Amino acid sequence: MRKFKPKASDPIGVFDSGVGGLTVAKAIHDLLPSEDLIYFGDTAHMPYGEKSPHAIKSYSERIAGFLMEQPCKLIVIACNSASVTAFKQVQQILPDKDLVINVIDPVIEHMVKEQPFKRIGLIGTKRTVSSAVYKKKFEKANPDITLKSLATPLLAPMVEEGFFNNKISRTVVHSYLSNPHLNNIEAIILACTHYPLIIDEISSYYKGKVKIINSAEIVSQAVKTYLEERHLLNPQTKPSKLRFFVSDYTESFEETAKIFFGGKIKLREKNLFNE
């Protein structure tokens, strides 16, 4: 890939396996409304949490390549499974390895530096939990922190199908959170970017007794810091440009995107994998 120098006017690229990364894109848009965004949802292959490492790496590299062709001044891997599995591979195909941010390291740094909790819970996909990446990073950053992780594989597909903020999602969420493994935690990390869409159900279960850590908000702050340090904040005053791509059109994705960004979004189908 050819060398290039990022410009402040270049967009930020965000990708996920589906709608989950929209929580990150929306948090970035709210914090940095002058920034242009390009979002890619790999709906043809969601959820990544059930895919093999080889497949996730292949999908992520292809999407990152597409985003760099735009070109984007920064890529955000808005998916924990892809962040766990493909972060280093994406770094290797970029002109500069610093051009990509994952959704794990900012959360670890935030919890260690900003939060006093010692007993932390975590819910995520099978891929994220089985990797033990959060556990390893916490042990390295602060061995006094005890992390209790629970795989919750039904949640991401449930959200993708539009089942959130209703009786079905509440029942499934409460069933997972009542697992004894999560007893006596002080905070819980939502280690899947789909999960902020069911944060109301999670909050109703804990009733304010457990701090809920929304990674989307933390990652958006990391993006702002990255751009500030490199003098890449977009100075434009006109409305930002938002572009949405999916690898396979789904009505549920379009409806969820409209909830986040209003009813005037234009969803484009882009097949990166059979061209």
C-alpha positions as CSV (number, residue, x, y, z in Angstrom):
1,M,0.0,0.0,0.0
2,R,1.4,3.4,-1.0
3,K,2.5,5.8,1.6
4,F,0.3,8.8,2.3
5,K,0.1,11.6,4.8
6,P,-3.3,11.8,6.6
7,K,-5.1,15.1,6.4
8,A,-7.5,16.7,8.9
9,S,-10.2,16.7,6.3
10,D,-9.9,12.9,5.7
11,P,-12.7,10.8,7.3
12,I,-12.5,8.4,10.2
13,G,-13.2,4.8,9.2
14,V,-15.2,2.5,11.6
15,F,-16.0,-1.2,11.0
16,D,-17.7,-4.1,12.8
17,S,-19.4,-7.3,11.8
18,G,-22.8,-5.6,11.9
19,V,-24.8,-3.0,13.9
20,G,-22.8,-3.1,17.1
21,G,-20.1,-0.7,15.8
22,L,-22.7,1.9,15.3
23,T,-22.6,2.5,19.0
24,V,-18.9,3.5,18.6
25,A,-19.6,5.5,15.4
26,K,-22.4,7.4,17.2
27,A,-20.2,8.1,20.2
28,I,-17.5,9.5,17.9
29,H,-20.0,11.6,16.0
30,D,-21.5,13.0,19.2
31,L,-18.1,13.9,20.6
32,L,-16.6,15.1,17.3
33,P,-19.5,16.4,15.2
34,S,-17.1,18.0,12.6
35,E,-15.6,14.6,11.7
36,D,-16.6,12.8,8.5
37,L,-17.2,9.1,9.1
38,I,-17.3,6.0,6.9
39,Y,-18.8,3.0,8.5
40,F,-18.6,-0.6,7.2
41,G,-20.8,-3.3,8.7
42,D,-19.8,-6.8,7.5
43,T,-23.4,-8.1,7.8
44,A,-22.6,-11.0,5.4
45,H,-20.4,-12.6,8.1
46,M,-21.8,-11.5,11.4
47,P,-21.3,-12.3,14.2
48,Y,-17.5,-12.5,14.2
49,G,-17.6,-14.0,17.6
50,E,-18.6,-17.4,16.1
51,K,-16.0,-17.2,13.2
52,S,-12.5,-18.8,13.0
53,P,-9.5,-16.6,13.6
54,H,-8.4,-17.1,10.0
55,A,-11.8,-15.8,8.7
56,I,-11.9,-12.8,11.0
57,K,-8.4,-11.8,10.0
58,S,-9.3,-12.1,6.3
59,Y,-12.5,-10.1,6.6
60,S,-10.8,-7.4,8.7
61,E,-7.8,-7.0,6.4
62,R,-10.1,-6.6,3.4
63,I,-12.3,-4.0,5.1
64,A,-9.3,-2.1,6.4
65,G,-7.9,-2.0,2.9
66,F,-11.2,-0.6,1.6
67,L,-11.3,2.1,4.2
68,M,-7.7,3.1,3.5
69,E,-8.5,3.5,-0.2
70,Q,-11.0,6.3,0.7
71,P,-8.5,7.3,2.3
72,C,-9.3,7.4,6.1
73,K,-7.0,9.2,8.5
74,L,-7.8,6.7,11.2
75,I,-9.5,3.3,11.4
76,V,-11.4,2.1,14.4
77,I,-12.0,-1.6,14.8
78,A,-15.3,-1.3,16.5
79,C,-15.6,-5.0,17.3
80,N,-14.0,-6.9,20.2
81,S,-13.7,-10.2,18.4
82,A,-11.8,-8.5,15.5
83,S,-9.8,-6.4,17.9
84,V,-8.7,-9.6,19.7
85,T,-8.0,-11.6,16.5
86,A,-7.0,-9.2,13.8
87,F,-5.6,-6.0,15.3
88,K,-1.9,-6.9,14.5
89,Q,-2.8,-8.1,11.1
90,V,-4.6,-4.9,10.2
91,Q,-1.6,-2.9,11.5
92,Q,0.7,-4.8,9.2
93,I,-1.2,-3.9,6.0
94,L,-1.5,-0.1,6.8
95,P,1.1,2.5,5.8
96,D,1.6,3.3,9.5
97,K,0.6,0.9,12.3
98,D,-0.7,3.8,14.4
99,L,-3.5,4.4,11.9
100,V,-5.7,1.9,13.7
101,I,-7.3,1.8,17.1
102,N,-9.0,-1.2,18.7
103,V,-11.7,-1.2,21.3
104,I,-9.8,-3.1,24.0
105,D,-6.7,-1.1,24.9
106,P,-8.6,2.2,25.6
107,V,-10.9,0.3,28.0
108,I,-8.0,-1.3,29.9
109,E,-6.2,2.0,30.2
110,H,-9.4,3.7,31.4
111,M,-10.2,1.1,34.0
112,V,-6.7,1.0,35.4
113,K,-6.2,4.8,35.5
114,E,-9.7,6.2,36.1
115,Q,-11.7,3.6,38.0
116,P,-11.0,2.3,41.5
117,F,-12.7,-1.1,41.0
118,K,-10.9,-4.3,41.9
119,R,-13.6,-6.9,41.1
120,I,-14.7,-6.4,37.5
121,G,-17.1,-8.5,35.4
122,L,-17.1,-8.8,31.7
123,I,-19.6,-10.1,29.1
124,G,-18.7,-10.7,25.5
125,T,-18.7,-13.1,22.6
126,K,-17.1,-16.6,22.8
127,R,-14.1,-15.4,20.8
128,T,-13.4,-12.5,23.1
129,V,-13.8,-14.4,26.3
130,S,-11.9,-17.5,25.2
131,S,-9.0,-15.4,24.1
132,A,-8.5,-14.2,27.7
133,V,-7.1,-11.0,26.2
134,Y,-8.7,-8.7,28.8
135,K,-7.5,-10.9,31.6
136,K,-3.9,-10.9,30.3
137,K,-3.9,-7.2,29.8
138,F,-5.4,-6.5,33.3
139,E,-2.8,-8.8,34.9
140,K,0.0,-6.9,33.2
141,A,-1.4,-3.4,34.0
142,N,-2.7,-4.1,37.5
143,P,-2.5,-7.6,39.0
144,D,-4.7,-6.5,41.9
145,I,-7.7,-6.5,39.6
146,T,-9.8,-9.6,39.5
147,L,-11.7,-10.1,36.3
148,K,-14.7,-12.4,35.9
149,S,-15.6,-13.0,32.3
150,L,-18.7,-14.7,30.9
151,A,-19.4,-15.6,27.3
152,T,-22.9,-14.4,26.2
153,P,-23.2,-15.7,22.6
154,L,-26.9,-15.0,22.2
155,L,-26.7,-11.3,22.7
156,A,-25.1,-10.1,19.5
157,P,-27.3,-12.1,17.1
158,M,-30.3,-11.0,19.2
159,V,-29.4,-7.3,18.7
160,E,-28.7,-7.8,15.0
161,E,-32.2,-9.1,14.6
162,G,-33.6,-6.0,16.3
163,F,-34.5,-7.7,19.6
164,F,-33.6,-5.0,22.1
165,N,-35.5,-2.9,24.6
166,N,-38.3,-5.5,24.8
167,K,-39.4,-8.5,26.9
168,I,-37.3,-11.0,24.9
169,S,-34.1,-9.1,25.3
170,R,-34.7,-8.4,29.0
171,T,-35.3,-12.1,29.7
172,V,-32.2,-13.2,27.9
173,V,-30.0,-10.5,29.4
174,H,-31.2,-11.2,33.0
175,S,-30.6,-14.9,32.5
176,Y,-27.0,-14.3,31.6
177,L,-26.3,-11.7,34.3
178,S,-27.8,-13.9,37.1
179,N,-24.9,-16.4,36.4
180,P,-23.2,-17.0,39.8
181,H,-19.8,-16.4,38.1
182,L,-20.7,-12.7,38.0
183,N,-21.6,-12.4,41.7
184,N,-20.0,-9.7,43.8
185,I,-18.6,-7.6,41.0
186,E,-18.3,-3.8,41.3
187,A,-18.3,-3.0,37.6
188,I,-19.1,-4.8,34.4
189,I,-17.4,-4.2,31.0
190,L,-19.6,-4.5,27.9
191,A,-17.0,-6.2,25.8
192,C,-19.0,-6.2,22.6
193,T,-20.0,-3.1,20.8
194,H,-23.5,-4.5,20.3
195,Y,-24.2,-4.4,24.0
196,P,-24.8,-0.7,24.6
197,L,-28.0,-1.2,22.6
198,I,-29.2,-3.3,25.5
199,I,-27.8,-1.1,28.2
200,D,-31.3,-0.3,29.5
201,E,-31.9,-4.0,30.2
202,I,-28.5,-4.4,31.8
203,S,-29.1,-1.3,34.0
204,S,-32.5,-2.6,35.1
205,Y,-30.9,-5.8,36.3
206,Y,-28.2,-4.1,38.4
207,K,-30.3,-1.2,39.6
208,G,-27.3,1.1,40.1
209,K,-25.4,-1.4,42.2
210,V,-22.8,-2.2,39.6
211,K,-21.0,0.4,37.4
212,I,-21.6,-0.3,33.7
213,I,-18.6,0.3,31.5
214,N,-19.7,1.4,28.0
215,S,-16.7,0.9,25.7
216,A,-18.1,3.1,23.0
217,E,-17.8,6.2,25.0
218,I,-14.2,5.4,26.1
219,V,-13.1,4.6,22.6
220,S,-14.6,7.9,21.3
221,Q,-12.4,9.7,23.8
222,A,-9.4,7.8,22.6
223,V,-10.1,8.8,19.1
224,K,-10.3,12.5,20.1
225,T,-7.0,12.2,21.9
226,Y,-5.4,10.5,18.9
227,L,-6.5,13.3,16.5
228,E,-5.6,16.1,18.9
229,E,-2.1,14.8,19.5
230,R,-1.5,14.6,15.7
231,H,-3.2,17.9,14.9
232,L,-5.8,16.0,12.7
233,L,-9.1,17.3,14.1
234,N,-11.3,18.4,11.2
235,P,-11.8,22.2,11.4
236,Q,-14.8,22.3,9.1
237,T,-18.0,24.1,10.3
238,K,-20.3,22.6,7.7
239,P,-22.3,19.4,8.5
240,S,-20.1,16.3,8.6
241,K,-20.5,13.6,5.9
242,L,-21.6,10.2,7.1
243,R,-21.4,7.2,4.7
244,F,-22.6,3.7,5.6
245,F,-21.6,0.5,3.8
246,V,-22.6,-3.1,4.4
247,S,-21.4,-6.3,2.8
248,D,-25.0,-7.6,2.6
249,Y,-28.1,-5.4,2.9
250,T,-30.3,-6.1,5.9
251,E,-33.4,-4.2,6.9
252,S,-32.6,-4.5,10.6
253,F,-29.2,-2.8,10.0
254,E,-30.8,0.1,8.1
255,E,-33.5,0.6,10.8
256,T,-30.9,0.6,13.6
257,A,-28.7,3.0,11.7
258,K,-31.7,5.3,11.3
259,I,-32.3,5.2,15.1
260,F,-28.8,6.4,15.7
261,F,-28.3,8.9,12.9
262,G,-31.7,9.9,11.8
263,G,-33.9,8.8,8.9
264,K,-31.9,10.3,6.0
265,I,-29.0,7.8,5.9
266,K,-28.1,6.2,2.6
267,L,-27.0,2.6,3.0
268,R,-24.7,1.2,0.3
269,E,-24.1,-2.5,-0.3
270,K,-20.4,-3.2,-1.0
271,N,-19.2,-6.7,-1.6
272,L,-15.5,-6.8,-0.8
273,F,-15.2,-10.6,-0.7
274,N,-16.2,-11.9,-4.1
275,E,-14.8,-9.3,-6.4
